[in-house]
Amino acid sequence: MPANMNYFEIGSPDPEGAKAFYGSLFDWAIGEPSPAAYSTVDGGKGGLWDTSGIGGASWAIFYVQVDDVPAAITKAERLGATVLMPLVDNGAIEFAHLRDPQGNRFGVWKPKAER
């Protein structure tokens, strides 16, 4: 599978403020938060994550779908990236957040079953 950029996420310790801003700006339909404080954007094209429970960081991030998340993390580190959020396996997907050598946050992910 080619490495496709196919998901985005906004992290905010003020999810209501982010929802009001981005929903109004782009007319996005932002769902109700899940028990993990995560809301889907426009039916799953992206997400809005309440980060107040995980350190309160703010970010806008793109995700690249890869065949092997651990291998992508290893390769990214070898190329100079820093791991910001280590491999997470939530049962449905695996993902991680990294910072490239220029300081940009990005993510790699893989669905565990075809969506």
LOMARBA-267202 format. One line per 10 residues: number of its first residue (from 1); their letters; for each residue z, x, y of N, C-alpha, C, CB. Coordinates in Angstrom, 3 decimals, always signed. Atoms other than C-alpha are relative to their C-alpha. Glycine has a CB too. Layout:
NUM = a = Z X Y Z X Y Z X Y Z X Y ~ ...
end
This chain:
1 = mpanmnyfei = +0.000 +0.841 -1.178 +0.000 +0.000 +0.000 +0.000 +0.885 +1.240 +1.215 -0.956 -0.001 ~ -0.071 -0.753 -1.251 -0.791 +1.326 +3.457 +1.290 -0.325 +0.738 -1.218 -0.306 +0.890 ~ -1.227 +0.212 -0.784 +2.163 +1.692 +5.809 -0.349 -0.891 +1.194 +0.626 +1.373 +0.480 ~ +0.328 +0.978 -1.039 +1.764 -1.460 +7.919 +1.197 -0.297 +0.883 -0.510 -1.287 -0.625 ~ -1.015 +0.436 -0.945 +3.767 -2.176 +11.060 -0.114 -1.517 +0.031 -0.188 +0.655 +1.447 ~ +0.155 +1.440 +0.149 +4.518 -5.825 +10.394 +1.268 -0.804 +0.284 -0.467 -0.299 -1.374 ~ -1.216 +0.735 -0.328 +7.947 -6.773 +11.717 +0.641 +0.667 +1.201 +0.986 -0.051 -1.210 ~ -0.745 -0.562 -1.124 +10.030 -6.323 +14.854 +1.388 -0.611 +0.010 -0.731 -0.256 +1.352 ~ -1.371 +0.496 -0.089 +13.658 -6.788 +15.701 +0.575 +0.385 +1.352 +0.877 +0.560 -1.154 ~ -0.745 -0.271 -1.223 +15.802 -7.016 +18.791 +1.474 -0.029 -0.378 -0.334 -1.047 +1.144
11 = gspdpegaka = -1.434 -0.061 +0.234 +19.406 -5.913 +18.470 +0.715 -0.136 +1.330 +0.401 +1.317 -0.714 ~ -0.706 +0.222 -1.257 +21.850 -7.118 +21.108 +1.433 -0.460 -0.255 -0.744 -1.032 +0.854 ~ -1.360 +0.521 +0.092 +25.598 -7.558 +21.529 +0.137 -1.336 +0.741 +0.995 +1.022 +0.564 ~ +0.052 +1.277 -0.699 +24.619 -10.597 +23.657 -1.198 -0.791 -0.523 -0.092 +0.205 +1.547 ~ +1.160 +0.668 +0.575 +22.350 -12.569 +21.323 -0.426 -1.251 +0.771 +0.291 -0.366 -1.422 ~ +0.373 +1.186 -0.778 +22.496 -15.717 +23.470 -0.811 +0.393 +1.229 +1.256 -0.786 +0.424 ~ +0.763 -0.492 -1.152 +21.311 -13.738 +26.493 -1.387 +0.463 -0.411 +0.746 +1.143 +0.683 ~ +1.301 -0.462 +0.495 +18.540 -12.084 +24.465 -0.867 -1.185 -0.400 +0.179 +0.956 -1.197 ~ +0.733 +1.202 +0.419 +17.553 -15.461 +23.011 -0.544 -0.722 +1.232 +0.916 -0.951 -0.831 ~ +0.438 +0.673 -1.225 +17.396 -17.017 +26.490 -1.144 +0.764 +0.667 +1.178 -0.150 +0.979
21 = fygslfdwai = +1.027 -0.808 -0.664 +15.359 -14.111 +27.907 -1.316 -0.027 -0.768 +0.479 +1.443 +0.156 ~ +1.243 -0.115 +0.769 +12.832 -13.581 +25.108 -0.586 -1.359 -0.357 +0.245 +0.797 -1.268 ~ +0.497 +1.342 +0.283 +12.603 -17.250 +24.175 -0.735 -0.585 +1.188 +1.141 -0.911 -0.398 ~ +0.643 +0.511 -1.215 +11.788 -18.161 +27.769 -1.242 +0.800 +0.364 +0.980 +0.020 +1.162 ~ +1.114 -0.858 -0.386 +9.504 -15.188 +28.405 -1.228 -0.229 -0.878 +0.419 +1.456 -0.070 ~ +1.129 +0.081 +0.928 +7.341 -15.545 +25.284 -0.129 -1.343 -0.710 +0.122 +1.077 -1.019 ~ -0.015 +1.302 +0.683 +8.060 -19.165 +24.240 +0.232 +0.157 -1.500 -1.318 -0.745 +0.245 ~ -0.328 -0.225 +1.408 +9.474 -17.847 +20.962 +1.006 -1.037 -0.472 +0.555 +1.425 -0.215 ~ -0.981 +0.857 +0.664 +11.268 -20.222 +18.624 +0.955 +0.932 -0.748 -0.693 -1.050 -0.983 ~ -0.999 -0.879 +0.610 +14.469 -18.387 +17.689 +1.004 -0.873 -0.725 +0.707 +0.907 +1.068
31 = gepspaayst = -0.840 +0.838 +0.842 +16.424 -19.876 +14.811 +1.483 +0.229 +0.203 -0.338 +0.226 -1.424 ~ -1.460 -0.136 -0.018 +20.137 -20.326 +14.345 +0.400 +1.242 -0.786 +0.688 -1.267 -0.591 ~ -0.415 -1.215 +0.703 +22.051 -17.225 +13.238 +0.465 -0.273 -1.431 +1.108 +0.681 +0.770 ~ -0.462 +0.039 +1.394 +22.658 -16.604 +9.552 +1.456 +0.463 -0.039 -0.901 +0.900 -0.928 ~ -1.361 -0.536 +0.102 +26.126 -15.662 +8.240 +0.083 +1.499 +0.359 +0.526 -0.217 -1.415 ~ +0.032 -1.426 -0.364 +25.043 -12.032 +8.858 -0.338 +0.196 +1.482 -1.025 +0.748 -0.873 ~ +0.254 -0.043 -1.445 +24.485 -12.873 +12.578 -1.443 +0.381 +0.319 +0.949 +0.986 +0.669 ~ +1.413 -0.323 -0.144 +20.700 -12.654 +12.216 -0.794 -1.277 +0.148 -0.508 +0.816 -1.200 ~ +0.854 +1.164 -0.244 +18.202 -15.141 +13.637 -1.458 +0.415 -0.127 +0.275 -0.615 +1.405 ~ +1.422 -0.315 +0.090 +14.518 -15.246 +12.764 -0.709 -0.434 +1.276 -0.636 -0.681 -1.232
41 = vdggkgglwd = +0.818 +0.279 -1.173 +11.901 -15.265 +15.503 -1.362 -0.493 -0.473 -0.143 +1.264 +0.909 ~ +1.301 +0.590 +0.322 +8.815 -17.472 +15.252 -0.264 -0.056 -1.500 -1.102 +0.783 +0.676 ~ +0.184 +0.240 +1.418 +9.305 -18.321 +11.606 -0.057 +1.238 -0.874 -1.218 -0.760 -0.193 ~ -0.073 -1.189 +0.836 +9.924 -14.811 +10.339 -0.886 +1.150 +0.434 -0.340 -0.359 -1.372 ~ +0.810 -1.105 -0.504 +7.620 -12.651 +12.455 +0.868 +1.122 +0.550 -0.955 -0.493 +1.078 ~ -0.926 -0.972 -0.539 +10.670 -10.889 +13.821 +1.413 -0.532 -0.127 -0.332 +0.329 +1.463 ~ -1.389 +0.405 +0.086 +14.414 -11.066 +14.173 +0.800 +0.378 +1.225 +0.626 +0.596 -1.207 ~ -0.974 -0.271 -1.061 +17.276 -11.124 +16.651 +1.344 +0.179 -0.690 +0.045 -1.165 +1.086 ~ -1.220 -0.358 +0.711 +20.434 -9.416 +15.399 +1.141 +0.138 +0.992 -0.187 +1.307 -0.801 ~ -1.219 -0.136 -0.800 +23.866 -9.880 +16.971 +0.692 +1.271 -0.459 +0.947 -1.260 -0.145
51 = tsgiggaswa = -0.538 -1.309 +0.386 +25.071 -6.272 +16.957 +1.466 +0.176 +0.375 -0.813 +1.094 +0.641 ~ -1.400 -0.154 -0.422 +28.570 -6.973 +18.272 +0.906 +0.379 -1.166 +0.504 -1.291 +0.642 ~ -0.817 -0.332 +1.163 +29.944 -6.626 +14.719 -0.320 +1.343 -0.623 -0.151 -1.050 -1.025 ~ +0.396 -1.291 +0.576 +28.181 -3.319 +14.020 -0.129 +1.075 +1.078 -1.327 -0.140 -0.758 ~ -0.010 -1.049 -1.017 +28.897 -1.250 +17.102 -0.550 -0.399 +1.352 -0.760 +1.145 -0.488 ~ +0.425 +0.504 -1.304 +27.272 -3.297 +19.859 -1.198 +0.667 +0.627 +1.098 +0.109 +0.919 ~ +1.169 -0.664 -0.571 +24.070 -1.276 +20.283 -1.062 -1.022 +0.380 -0.577 +1.023 -0.989 ~ +1.176 +0.792 -0.365 +20.982 -2.694 +21.965 -1.235 +0.791 -0.406 -0.019 -0.335 +1.539 ~ +1.242 -0.665 +0.361 +17.522 -1.936 +20.648 -1.129 -1.004 -0.093 +0.152 +0.751 -1.319 ~ +1.222 +0.698 +0.374 +13.986 -3.138 +20.296 -0.676 +0.960 -0.964 -0.930 -0.375 +1.267
61 = ifyvqvddvp = +0.432 -0.880 +1.071 +12.507 -1.793 +17.097 -1.190 -0.606 -0.730 +1.149 +0.268 -0.976 ~ +1.069 +0.447 +0.879 +9.345 -1.993 +15.053 +0.294 +0.519 -1.398 -1.397 +0.487 +0.503 ~ -0.189 -0.378 +1.396 +9.357 -1.829 +11.263 -1.344 +0.260 -0.662 +0.769 -1.092 -0.760 ~ +1.171 -0.314 +0.801 +6.814 -0.229 +8.971 +0.356 -0.251 -1.455 -0.473 +1.474 +0.226 ~ -0.229 +0.290 +1.409 +6.594 -1.579 +5.438 -0.536 +1.162 -0.833 -0.674 -1.344 -0.415 ~ +0.349 -1.145 +0.841 +6.549 +1.235 +2.889 +0.218 -0.363 -1.466 +0.840 +1.252 +0.386 ~ -0.173 +0.228 +1.436 +6.386 +1.455 -0.906 +1.357 +0.449 -0.505 -1.078 +0.711 -0.768 ~ -1.242 -0.605 +0.492 +9.587 +3.510 -1.236 +0.854 +0.386 +1.210 -0.293 +1.255 -0.911 ~ -0.826 -0.242 -1.185 +12.275 +3.343 +1.455 +0.737 +1.333 -0.084 +1.004 -1.133 +0.182 ~ -0.676 -1.298 +0.055 +14.387 +6.301 +0.216 -0.956 +1.187 +0.202 +0.710 +0.143 -1.332
71 = aaitkaerlg = +0.968 -1.089 -0.169 +11.269 +8.492 +0.011 -0.460 +0.096 +1.455 -1.214 -0.210 -0.927 ~ +0.398 -0.011 -1.407 +10.228 +7.450 +3.533 +1.096 +0.600 +0.877 -0.333 -1.421 +0.472 ~ -1.125 -0.581 -0.747 +13.703 +8.322 +4.844 -0.001 +1.514 -0.162 +1.354 -0.593 -0.482 ~ +0.004 -1.444 +0.273 +13.565 +11.744 +3.187 -1.137 +0.692 +0.738 -0.117 +0.264 -1.509 ~ +1.151 -0.594 -0.677 +10.091 +12.443 +4.544 +0.207 +0.010 +1.516 -1.286 -0.766 -0.356 ~ -0.248 +0.068 -1.445 +11.062 +11.290 +8.050 +1.000 +1.065 +0.436 +0.513 -1.393 +0.392 ~ -0.987 -1.043 -0.332 +14.115 +13.568 +8.039 -0.638 +1.379 -0.049 +1.201 -0.059 -0.965 ~ +0.670 -1.297 +0.116 +11.973 +16.472 +6.877 -0.896 +0.267 +1.213 -0.831 +0.058 -1.295 ~ +0.863 -0.120 -1.170 +9.683 +15.779 +9.853 +0.773 -0.010 +1.317 -1.007 -1.116 +0.003 ~ -0.817 -0.097 -1.206 +12.603 +15.802 +12.302 +0.701 -1.266 +0.434 -0.831 +0.452 +1.093
81 = atvlmplvdn = -0.669 +1.251 -0.356 +13.877 +12.209 +12.315 +1.489 +0.069 -0.333 -0.653 -1.187 -0.731 ~ -1.426 +0.150 +0.243 +17.549 +11.263 +12.387 +0.245 -1.407 -0.530 +0.830 +0.270 +1.295 ~ -0.337 +1.317 +0.535 +18.976 +8.415 +10.315 +1.068 -0.629 +0.887 +0.491 +0.100 -1.480 ~ -0.946 +0.732 -0.834 +20.694 +5.862 +12.561 +0.756 -1.058 -0.795 -0.724 -0.650 +1.163 ~ -0.606 +0.980 +0.894 +21.371 +3.174 +9.937 -0.520 +0.336 -1.397 -0.349 -1.502 +0.425 ~ +0.454 -0.403 +1.330 +21.276 +4.434 +6.349 -0.547 -1.177 -0.799 +1.138 +0.652 -0.764 ~ +0.601 +1.000 +0.872 +19.523 +2.561 +3.567 +0.933 -1.194 -0.207 -0.359 +0.625 -1.344 ~ -0.708 +1.258 +0.231 +20.630 -1.077 +3.415 -0.805 -0.768 -1.038 +0.178 -0.835 +1.338 ~ +0.622 +0.861 +1.005 +19.884 -3.205 +0.357 +0.756 -1.317 +0.053 +0.037 +0.648 -1.456 ~ -0.695 +1.279 -0.135 +20.701 -6.832 +1.125 -0.381 -0.987 -1.097 -0.295 -0.606 +1.354
91 = gaiefahlrd = +0.410 +0.848 +1.109 +19.270 -8.173 -2.118 -1.434 -0.467 +0.117 +0.903 -1.184 -0.095 ~ +1.371 +0.453 -0.223 +16.030 -9.441 -0.565 -0.909 +1.129 +0.467 -0.018 -1.123 +1.017 ~ +0.780 -1.117 -0.527 +14.903 -6.280 +1.225 +0.849 +1.270 -0.007 -0.507 -0.310 +1.434 ~ -0.636 -1.290 -0.283 +15.704 -2.595 +1.634 -0.528 +0.439 +1.356 -0.300 +1.086 -1.133 ~ +0.463 -0.496 -1.290 +15.573 -1.065 +5.107 +0.916 +1.099 +0.505 -0.080 -1.136 +1.021 ~ -0.784 -1.023 -0.692 +16.796 +1.761 +7.315 -0.535 +0.124 +1.426 -0.065 +1.382 -0.753 ~ +0.392 -0.304 -1.377 +16.733 +2.646 +11.024 +0.043 +1.510 +0.168 +0.937 -0.717 +1.043 ~ +0.080 -1.433 -0.260 +15.693 +6.108 +12.151 -0.324 +0.228 +1.472 -1.066 +0.670 -0.908 ~ +0.406 -0.407 -1.349 +15.138 +7.976 +15.419 -0.994 +1.134 -0.165 +1.238 +0.439 +0.888 ~ +1.009 -1.051 +0.102 +11.970 +10.009 +15.770 +0.389 +1.192 +0.879 -1.392 -0.540 +0.408
101 = pqgnrfgvwk = -0.374 -1.182 -0.790 +12.038 +13.510 +17.311 -0.085 -0.214 +1.517 -0.886 +1.158 -0.383 ~ +0.107 +0.294 -1.426 +11.129 +11.982 +20.702 +1.074 -0.980 +0.469 -1.374 -0.560 +0.312 ~ -1.103 +0.873 -0.361 +14.149 +9.643 +20.612 -0.254 -1.485 -0.195 +0.353 +0.234 +1.395 ~ +0.326 +1.407 +0.205 +12.427 +6.359 +19.644 +0.583 -0.519 -1.306 -1.509 -0.200 +0.012 ~ -0.552 +0.642 +1.199 +14.150 +4.025 +17.190 -1.134 -0.716 -0.722 +1.157 -1.003 +0.365 ~ +0.957 +0.736 +0.815 +12.032 +2.683 +14.332 +0.634 -0.295 -1.343 -1.323 +0.791 -0.173 ~ -0.539 +0.371 +1.293 +12.587 +1.124 +10.947 -1.049 +0.097 -1.088 +0.565 -1.395 +0.049 ~ +0.838 +0.086 +1.191 +11.178 +1.330 +7.460 +0.619 -1.057 -0.894 -0.121 +1.388 -0.740 ~ -0.514 +1.090 +0.814 +11.481 -1.560 +5.035 -0.923 -0.283 -1.166 +0.185 -1.254 +0.840 ~ +0.766 +0.432 +1.158 +10.342 -2.993 +1.729 +0.634 -1.261 -0.550 -0.066 +1.111 -1.083
111 = pkaer = -0.548 +1.168 +0.680 +10.713 -6.474 +0.273 +0.245 +0.335 -1.461 -0.950 -1.214 +0.130 ~ -0.307 -0.277 +1.403 +12.326 -6.400 -3.150 -0.831 -0.881 -0.922 +1.491 -0.210 -0.275 ~ +0.907 +0.871 +0.731 +10.104 -9.276 -4.298 -1.067 -0.431 +0.996 +0.751 -1.244 -0.641 ~ +1.079 +0.424 -0.910 +6.800 -10.406 -2.868 +0.435 -1.252 +0.745 -1.327 -0.264 -0.781 ~ -0.347 +1.135 -0.851 +7.310 -12.766 +0.015 -1.119 -0.988 +0.041 +0.339 +0.454 +1.402
end
